[in-house]
């Protein structure tokens, strides 16, 4: 089986959007993940204590080489966001 070198990671995991990449830090830091599509809460609307805060998620992803490229599918409480690995920006 051939190793995939360019991965799109999709996450709509109801509040665990930060614990998931933290658990896969080796994959993130490998540079193989090039795009991340995820759902995030808006306007501080976190229905359960402990859900991922968008600012904390953004800080984590940017510290690992990702740039927020787009926000779409906006709703009053949540939206989807796309992060791109900085090397894809070239």
MMTF fields as JSON, N, C-alpha, C and O atoms, coordinates in Angstrom:
{
  "mmtfVersion": "1.0.0",
  "mmtfProducer": "UNKNOWN",
  "numBonds": 359,
  "numAtoms": 360,
  "numGroups": 90,
  "numChains": 1,
  "numModels": 1,
  "chainsPerModel": [1],
  "groupsPerChain": [90],
  "chainIdList": ["A"],
  "bondAtomList": [4, 2, 8, 6, 12, 10, 16, 14, 20, 18, 24, 22, 28, 26, 32, 30, 36, 34, 40, 38, 44, 42, 48, 46, 52, 50, 56, 54, 60, 58, 64, 62, 68, 66, 72, 70, 76, 74, 80, 78, 84, 82, 88, 86, 92, 90, 96, 94, 100, 98, 104, 102, 108, 106, 112, 110, 116, 114, 120, 118, 124, 122, 128, 126, 132, 130, 136, 134, 140, 138, 144, 142, 148, 146, 152, 150, 156, 154, 160, 158, 164, 162, 168, 166, 172, 170, 176, 174, 180, 178, 184, 182, 188, 186, 192, 190, 196, 194, 200, 198, 204, 202, 208, 206, 212, 210, 216, 214, 220, 218, 224, 222, 228, 226, 232, 230, 236, 234, 240, 238, 244, 242, 248, 246, 252, 250, 256, 254, 260, 258, 264, 262, 268, 266, 272, 270, 276, 274, 280, 278, 284, 282, 288, 286, 292, 290, 296, 294, 300, 298, 304, 302, 308, 306, 312, 310, 316, 314, 320, 318, 324, 322, 328, 326, 332, 330, 336, 334, 340, 338, 344, 342, 348, 346, 352, 350, 356, 354],
  "bondOrderList": [1, 1, 1, 1, 1, 1, 1, 1, 1, 1, 1, 1, 1, 1, 1, 1, 1, 1, 1, 1, 1, 1, 1, 1, 1, 1, 1, 1, 1, 1, 1, 1, 1, 1, 1, 1, 1, 1, 1, 1, 1, 1, 1, 1, 1, 1, 1, 1, 1, 1, 1, 1, 1, 1, 1, 1, 1, 1, 1, 1, 1, 1, 1, 1, 1, 1, 1, 1, 1, 1, 1, 1, 1, 1, 1, 1, 1, 1, 1, 1, 1, 1, 1, 1, 1, 1, 1, 1, 1],
  "groupList": [{"groupName": "UNK", "atomNameList": ["N", "CA", "C", "O"], "elementList": ["N", "C", "C", "O"], "formalChargeList": [0, 0, 0, 0], "bondAtomList": [1, 0, 2, 1, 3, 2], "bondOrderList": [1, 1, 2], "singleLetterCode": "X", "chemCompType": "L-PEPTIDE LINKING"}],
  "groupTypeList": [0, 0, 0, 0, 0, 0, 0, 0, 0, 0, 0, 0, 0, 0, 0, 0, 0, 0, 0, 0, 0, 0, 0, 0, 0, 0, 0, 0, 0, 0, 0, 0, 0, 0, 0, 0, 0, 0, 0, 0, 0, 0, 0, 0, 0, 0, 0, 0, 0, 0, 0, 0, 0, 0, 0, 0, 0, 0, 0, 0, 0, 0, 0, 0, 0, 0, 0, 0, 0, 0, 0, 0, 0, 0, 0, 0, 0, 0, 0, 0, 0, 0, 0, 0, 0, 0, 0, 0, 0, 0],
  "groupIdList": [1, 2, 3, 4, 5, 6, 7, 8, 9, 10, 11, 12, 13, 14, 15, 16, 17, 18, 19, 20, 21, 22, 23, 24, 25, 26, 27, 28, 29, 30, 31, 32, 33, 34, 35, 36, 37, 38, 39, 40, 41, 42, 43, 44, 45, 46, 47, 48, 49, 50, 51, 52, 53, 54, 55, 56, 57, 58, 59, 60, 61, 62, 63, 64, 65, 66, 67, 68, 69, 70, 71, 72, 73, 74, 75, 76, 77, 78, 79, 80, 81, 82, 83, 84, 85, 86, 87, 88, 89, 90],
  "secStructList": [7, 7, 7, 7, 1, 1, 3, 3, 3, 3, 3, 7, 7, 6, 6, 7, 2, 2, 2, 2, 2, 2, 2, 6, 2, 2, 2, 2, 2, 6, 6, 7, 3, 3, 3, 3, 3, 3, 3, 3, 3, 7, 6, 6, 7, 7, 1, 1, 6, 6, 7, 7, 7, 2, 2, 2, 2, 2, 2, 2, 2, 2, 2, 6, 6, 3, 3, 3, 3, 3, 3, 3, 1, 7, 7, 1, 1, 3, 3, 3, 3, 3, 3, 3, 3, 4, 4, 4, 4, 7],
  "xCoordList": [0.845, 0.0, 0.883, 1.861, 0.564, 1.33, 0.968, -0.208, 1.978, 1.759, 1.178, 1.675, 0.152, -0.459, 0.302, 0.459, 0.762, 1.561, 0.77, 1.276, -0.45, -1.254, -2.651, -3.436, -2.93, -4.155, -5.09, -4.654, -6.378, -7.441, -8.055, -8.545, -8.035, -8.592, -9.92, -9.961, -10.989, -12.301, -12.746, -12.682, -13.2, -13.622, -14.932, -14.982, -15.957, -17.222, -17.55, -18.357, -16.902, -16.931, -17.433, -16.954, -18.413, -19.197, -18.381, -18.523, -17.528, -16.814, -15.437, -14.722, -15.039, -13.718, -12.727, -11.75, -12.958, -12.093, -10.675, -9.767, -10.46, -9.104, -8.467, -7.312, -9.15, -8.523, -8.097, -7.091, -8.84, -8.499, -7.129, -6.297, -6.852, -5.51, -4.405, -3.265, -4.738, -3.728, -3.317, -2.148, -4.27, -3.978, -3.228, -2.596, -3.294, -2.596, -1.484, -1.237, -0.809, 0.218, 1.32, 1.859, 1.653, 2.677, 2.264, 3.084, 0.999, 0.495, 0.503, 0.937, 0.028, 0.039, 1.445, 1.678, 2.377, 3.742, 4.52, 5.612, 3.971, 4.638, 4.583, 5.364, 3.649, 3.479, 2.601, 2.369, 2.11, 1.265, -0.15, -0.786, -0.647, -1.977, -1.826, -1.095, -2.513, -2.396, -3.621, -3.512, -4.761, -6.007, -6.789, -6.803, -7.437, -8.308, -9.648, -9.704, -10.711, -12.07, -12.751, -12.82, -13.251, -13.84, -15.013, -15.194, -15.801, -16.902, -16.465, -15.84, -16.796, -16.459, -17.668, -18.558, -17.677, -18.766, -18.578, -17.459, -19.656, -19.612, -20.074, -20.873, -19.567, -20.04, -20.057, -20.938, -19.089, -19.013, -20.099, -20.301, -20.808, -21.902, -21.366, -21.279, -21.009, -20.555, -21.593, -21.683, -22.378, -23.505, -23.115, -23.94, -21.883, -21.435, -20.09, -19.225, -19.909, -18.621, -17.548, -17.715, -16.446, -15.348, -15.299, -14.344, -16.324, -16.271, -15.138, -14.778, -14.589, -13.474, -13.872, -14.885, -13.052, -13.226, -12.53, -11.381, -13.187, -12.586, -11.225, -10.324, -11.063, -9.786, -8.656, -7.535, -8.943, -7.93, -7.566, -6.397, -8.57, -8.329, -7.503, -6.548, -7.872, -7.134, -5.669, -4.772, -5.425, -4.056, -3.264, -2.1, -3.886, -3.21, -2.842, -1.702, -3.817, -3.56, -2.519, -1.663, -2.574, -1.577, -0.195, 0.799, -0.111, 1.199, 1.785, 2.971, 0.951, 1.424, 1.436, 1.417, 1.468, 1.688, 0.478, 0.602, -0.702, -1.908, -2.412, -2.273, -2.998, -3.55, -5.04, -5.449, -5.836, -7.282, -7.539, -7.21, -8.122, -8.314, -9.743, -9.956, -10.718, -12.115, -13.034, -12.733, -14.162, -15.257, -16.504, -16.722, -17.318, -18.522, -19.599, -19.36, -20.751, -21.862, -22.18, -22.316, -22.291, -22.503, -23.928, -24.904, -24.004, -25.27, -25.127, -24.01, -26.203, -26.077, -25.143, -24.494, -25.062, -24.275, -22.976, -22.1, -22.838, -21.643, -21.391, -22.239, -20.211, -19.819, -18.721, -18.124, -18.469, -17.367, -16.189, -16.364, -14.99, -13.767, -12.79, -12.747, -12.011, -10.968, -9.633, -9.428, -8.728, -7.348, -6.461, -6.694, -5.451, -4.535, -3.126, -2.75, -2.347, -0.953, -0.232, -0.425, 0.586, 1.231, 2.015, 2.151, 2.532, 3.268, 2.359, 2.835, 1.071, 0.113, -0.204, -0.772, 0.145, -0.141, 0.774, 0.49, 1.85, 2.834, 2.321, 3.03],
  "yCoordList": [-1.185, 0.0, 1.238, 1.298, 2.194, 3.423, 4.415, 4.624, 5.02, 6.034, 7.293, 7.773, 7.806, 9.038, 10.239, 10.372, 11.087, 12.232, 13.532, 14.515, 13.559, 14.779, 14.39, 13.785, 14.752, 14.3, 15.482, 16.549, 15.273, 16.183, 15.578, 14.449, 16.305, 15.836, 16.55, 17.779, 15.8, 16.374, 16.044, 14.893, 17.07, 16.849, 17.582, 18.812, 16.84, 17.362, 16.429, 15.508, 16.691, 15.717, 16.308, 15.979, 17.19, 17.693, 18.087, 17.513, 19.073, 19.65, 19.097, 19.61, 18.063, 17.462, 17.85, 17.135, 18.952, 19.362, 19.717, 19.741, 19.988, 20.215, 18.94, 18.669, 18.15, 16.921, 15.975, 15.277, 15.944, 15.032, 15.33, 14.425, 16.559, 16.796, 16.734, 16.392, 17.062, 16.908, 15.446, 15.141, 14.557, 13.128, 12.614, 11.559, 13.352, 12.968, 13.928, 14.2, 14.445, 15.467, 14.981, 15.766, 13.711, 13.172, 13.279, 13.602, 13.008, 13.138, 14.594, 14.9, 15.492, 16.916, 17.411, 18.1, 17.066, 17.552, 16.86, 17.302, 15.782, 15.101, 15.916, 15.683, 16.883, 17.67, 17.0, 17.565, 15.811, 15.095, 15.657, 15.609, 16.186, 16.801, 18.179, 19.031, 18.386, 19.635, 20.535, 21.756, 19.948, 20.693, 20.112, 18.899, 20.987, 20.553, 21.261, 22.487, 20.491, 21.028, 20.652, 19.474, 21.641, 21.347, 22.263, 23.308, 21.838, 22.651, 23.312, 22.682, 24.58, 25.296, 26.077, 26.437, 26.326, 27.082, 28.562, 29.011, 29.315, 30.756, 31.515, 31.016, 32.711, 33.663, 33.097, 33.426, 32.252, 31.703, 30.706, 30.374, 30.219, 29.28, 27.862, 27.135, 27.467, 26.1, 25.444, 25.77, 24.522, 23.966, 23.093, 22.856, 22.613, 21.729, 22.229, 22.6, 22.241, 22.637, 21.699, 20.479, 22.286, 21.481, 21.368, 20.817, 21.887, 21.873, 22.772, 23.724, 22.479, 23.241, 24.685, 24.967, 25.593, 27.022, 27.36, 26.961, 28.081, 28.397, 29.092, 28.78, 30.007, 30.727, 29.782, 29.91, 28.848, 27.882, 26.932, 26.599, 26.508, 25.638, 26.368, 25.814, 27.614, 28.42, 28.575, 28.41, 28.888, 29.058, 27.756, 27.78, 26.638, 25.353, 25.066, 24.713, 25.22, 24.907, 25.844, 25.393, 27.125, 28.045, 27.733, 27.912, 27.276, 26.929, 25.674, 25.385, 24.933, 23.735, 23.929, 22.962, 25.183, 25.477, 25.631, 25.589, 25.81, 25.947, 27.386, 28.12, 27.768, 29.105, 28.953, 28.105, 29.769, 29.727, 30.331, 31.491, 29.545, 29.97, 30.398, 31.261, 29.81, 30.124, 29.722, 28.824, 30.416, 30.073, 30.014, 30.891, 28.991, 28.847, 28.11, 27.689, 27.967, 27.252, 27.833, 27.104, 29.135, 29.824, 29.667, 29.802, 29.38, 29.296, 30.173, 30.578, 30.479, 31.327, 30.752, 31.512, 29.433, 28.828, 28.171, 27.91, 27.902, 27.21, 27.521, 28.091, 27.134, 27.326, 26.327, 25.713, 26.175, 25.326, 26.212, 27.333, 25.698, 26.432, 25.505, 24.304, 26.079, 25.343, 25.956, 27.164, 25.098, 25.482, 24.799, 23.65, 25.514, 25.027, 25.075, 26.039, 24.038, 24.042, 25.193, 25.413, 25.919, 27.123, 26.852, 27.748, 25.645, 25.33, 25.244, 25.356, 25.047, 25.038, 26.451, 26.63, 27.439, 28.829, 29.368, 30.415, 28.672, 29.151, 29.071, 29.435],
  "zCoordList": [0.0, 0.0, 0.0, 0.745, -0.798, -0.922, 0.173, 0.47, 0.763, 1.797, 1.162, 0.143, 1.759, 1.265, 1.822, 3.036, 0.954, 1.375, 1.474, 2.015, 0.969, 1.006, 1.483, 0.752, 2.716, 3.375, 3.64, 4.072, 3.375, 3.784, 5.029, 4.993, 6.118, 7.382, 7.615, 7.666, 7.754, 8.021, 9.434, 9.865, 10.152, 11.541, 11.83, 11.806, 12.095, 12.614, 13.77, 13.64, 14.909, 15.994, 17.311, 18.396, 17.168, 18.296, 19.519, 20.599, 19.322, 20.455, 20.71, 21.571, 19.99, 20.199, 19.103, 18.878, 18.431, 17.336, 17.788, 16.957, 19.047, 19.545, 20.107, 19.782, 20.926, 21.408, 20.275, 20.405, 19.182, 18.085, 17.487, 17.429, 17.038, 16.483, 17.537, 17.224, 18.773, 19.831, 19.962, 20.199, 19.81, 19.878, 18.664, 18.721, 17.567, 16.339, 15.993, 14.818, 17.005, 16.787, 15.849, 15.069, 15.918, 15.024, 13.566, 12.706, 13.286, 11.924, 11.481, 10.37, 12.335, 11.981, 11.7, 10.707, 12.565, 12.427, 11.31, 10.953, 10.757, 9.647, 8.359, 7.437, 8.298, 7.086, 6.048, 4.979, 6.34, 5.384, 5.322, 4.269, 6.429, 6.431, 5.79, 6.295, 4.692, 3.948, 4.113, 4.003, 4.373, 4.531, 5.694, 5.907, 6.44, 7.53, 7.357, 7.261, 7.317, 7.252, 8.562, 8.912, 9.281, 10.583, 10.886, 10.263, 11.862, 12.345, 13.641, 14.494, 13.779, 15.006, 15.503, 14.733, 16.781, 17.399, 17.111, 16.862, 17.142, 16.893, 18.125, 18.918, 18.271, 19.281, 20.703, 21.498, 21.013, 22.362, 22.692, 23.86, 21.677, 21.896, 22.027, 21.037, 23.237, 23.502, 24.403, 25.587, 23.849, 24.602, 25.789, 26.672, 25.827, 26.899, 27.407, 26.613, 28.711, 29.286, 28.747, 28.744, 28.293, 27.78, 26.268, 25.722, 25.575, 24.111, 23.658, 24.351, 22.521, 21.969, 21.713, 21.072, 22.229, 21.979, 20.654, 20.461, 19.737, 18.448, 18.543, 17.764, 19.466, 19.571, 19.975, 19.484, 20.855, 21.284, 20.136, 19.942, 19.388, 18.235, 17.188, 16.643, 16.908, 15.924, 16.341, 15.515, 17.602, 18.086, 17.937, 17.539, 18.25, 18.127, 16.676, 16.376, 15.773, 14.366, 13.756, 12.995, 14.071, 13.519, 14.072, 13.369, 15.298, 15.865, 15.216, 15.372, 14.49, 13.791, 12.273, 11.512, 11.849, 10.435, 9.558, 8.334, 10.143, 9.339, 9.328, 10.306, 8.201, 8.003, 7.725, 6.932, 8.374, 8.124, 6.75, 6.501, 5.868, 4.484, 4.172, 3.32, 4.847, 4.525, 5.666, 6.452, 5.731, 6.634, 5.767, 4.931, 5.958, 5.143, 5.954, 7.086, 5.37, 6.0, 7.383, 8.365, 7.428, 8.709, 9.222, 8.485, 10.503, 11.227, 12.463, 12.786, 13.16, 14.356, 15.421, 16.14, 15.534, 16.607, 16.153, 16.978, 14.876, 14.391, 12.918, 12.231, 12.454, 11.059, 10.719, 11.604, 9.441, 8.994, 8.628, 8.152, 8.854, 8.533, 7.829, 8.096, 6.931, 6.233, 6.6, 6.483, 7.047, 7.325, 6.293, 5.919, 5.844, 4.823, 5.384, 6.051, 5.117, 5.553, 4.862, 3.666, 5.591, 5.051, 3.777, 2.943, 3.604, 2.372, 1.156, 0.027, 1.361, 0.253, -0.214, -1.292, 0.564, 0.236, -0.866, -1.448, -1.149, -2.143, -3.546, -4.484]
}
